[in-house]
Amino acid sequence: MNNRDILYWYCLEIFPDRLFYDEVSDLIAIYSHDENTLNIYDLISPEPINYPEIVAALQTDATGETVFHFNLECDELELQQRMFRSDEEDDPMFVRGDLDMASFTYPVTAHT
């Protein structure tokens, strides 16, 4: 994707203390822990992502729920879909052309 400038801005301004780099899998995870919830905002890797392995590495003993803030396809994890209501969130995203957001969510680091 060609959104490096947006990603850099999020890393520097929004998530500077929420970055995790795993050398073995060459993966950057942008995440936070809020009480018992692990929030995963984005996972960036040039290789296919092993979601169960990354979730296990990021979870703590206090983690009761893991929330992915983007869509993913992973048969190894039991996932529940939640509806994102853009009219209830202060989260602008600019899109060229038509895009049905009813069942699809981009990572927050792609929002402008």
C-alpha positions in Angstrom: 0.0 0.0 0.0 1.0 3.5 -0.5 0.2 5.0 2.8 3.6 5.3 4.5 3.1 9.0 5.4 -0.1 8.2 7.3 1.4 5.2 9.0 4.5 7.3 10.1 2.2 10.0 11.5 0.2 7.4 13.6 3.4 5.8 14.9 5.0 9.1 15.9 1.9 11.0 17.1 -0.8 8.5 18.2 0.9 5.2 19.1 4.6 6.0 20.0 4.4 3.9 23.2 2.3 1.1 21.6 4.7 -0.4 19.1 6.1 -3.9 19.2 8.7 -5.3 16.8 9.3 -9.0 16.5 12.6 -9.7 14.7 11.8 -13.4 14.2 8.6 -12.8 12.3 9.7 -9.4 10.9 6.4 -7.9 12.2 5.4 -4.6 13.7 2.3 -4.7 16.1 0.5 -1.6 17.1 -1.5 -2.4 20.2 -2.5 -1.4 23.8 -3.7 -3.0 26.9 -6.8 -1.4 28.5 -7.6 -3.2 31.8 -8.4 -6.7 30.6 -8.7 -5.9 26.9 -5.9 -6.3 24.4 -6.5 -3.9 21.5 -4.7 -4.7 18.3 -4.8 -1.7 16.0 -2.6 -3.0 13.2 -0.1 -5.8 12.3 2.4 -5.0 9.6 4.7 -7.6 8.0 6.0 -8.4 4.5 5.2 -12.1 5.3 2.0 -13.9 6.1 1.0 -13.3 9.7 0.6 -16.1 12.2 -2.3 -14.5 14.2 -2.5 -17.1 17.0 1.3 -16.7 17.7 1.2 -12.9 17.7 -1.9 -12.8 20.0 -0.2 -15.2 22.4 2.9 -13.0 22.5 0.9 -9.9 23.2 -1.6 -11.2 25.7 -0.9 -11.0 29.5 -2.4 -13.0 32.4 -4.9 -10.2 32.8 -6.1 -10.4 29.2 -9.8 -11.5 29.0 -10.6 -10.2 25.6 -8.6 -9.4 22.4 -10.1 -6.9 20.0 -8.8 -6.5 16.4 -9.5 -3.0 15.1 -9.5 -4.3 11.5 -10.8 -7.3 9.6 -8.8 -10.4 9.3 -9.2 -13.9 8.0 -7.9 -16.5 10.4 -9.4 -20.0 10.9 -7.2 -20.7 13.9 -8.9 -18.1 16.1 -12.5 -18.0 17.3 -13.7 -14.5 16.2 -16.9 -12.6 16.8 -17.8 -9.7 14.5 -18.8 -6.4 16.0 -20.5 -3.6 14.1 -18.5 -0.4 13.8 -20.8 2.7 13.7 -19.0 5.5 11.9 -21.8 7.9 12.8 -21.2 7.3 16.5 -17.4 7.5 16.3 -15.2 10.5 15.7 -13.0 8.7 13.2 -12.9 10.3 9.8 -11.8 8.2 6.8 -11.6 9.6 3.3 -12.4 7.2 0.5 -12.2 7.7 -3.3 -15.2 6.0 -4.9 -17.8 3.7 -3.4 -17.0 1.6 -0.4 -19.4 -0.5 1.6 -18.2 -0.3 5.2 -21.0 -2.4 6.6 -18.7 -5.4 7.1 -15.2 -4.2 6.5 -12.8 -2.1 8.6 -9.4 -0.8 7.6 -6.7 -0.6 10.3 -6.9 2.7 12.1 -3.4 3.5 10.8 -4.9 3.8 7.2 -7.5 6.4 8.3 -6.7 10.0 7.4 
